[in-house]
């Protein structure tokens, strides 16, 4: 954050948020009908995905069908445990 921006916003330059420290994925609270959640959980289990991954798959497909797929959308992470770094 530049000093001019910090002064204009009333924030100190040291209060700037490091973009690298931000989570790479957005968290979202979703309230679902229990029957909808159960159906999603069964579907996810059938395809060996988590419920969270299944929701993302369904949303991505809906975006694709609506012609609203963002150009900067990253591909889904491959299933399984992340590789050790």
LINDALIN-V346579 format. One line per field, one symbol per residue. phi: phi as a letter, one per 20 degrees, with the letter a starting at -180 (. if undefined). A space follows every 10 residues. Layout:
phi=???
This chain:
phi=.fffffffen deffefefgf efffceebec ecfgffffff ffffffdmdf fgffffffff fffffemdff fefefffffo ffffd
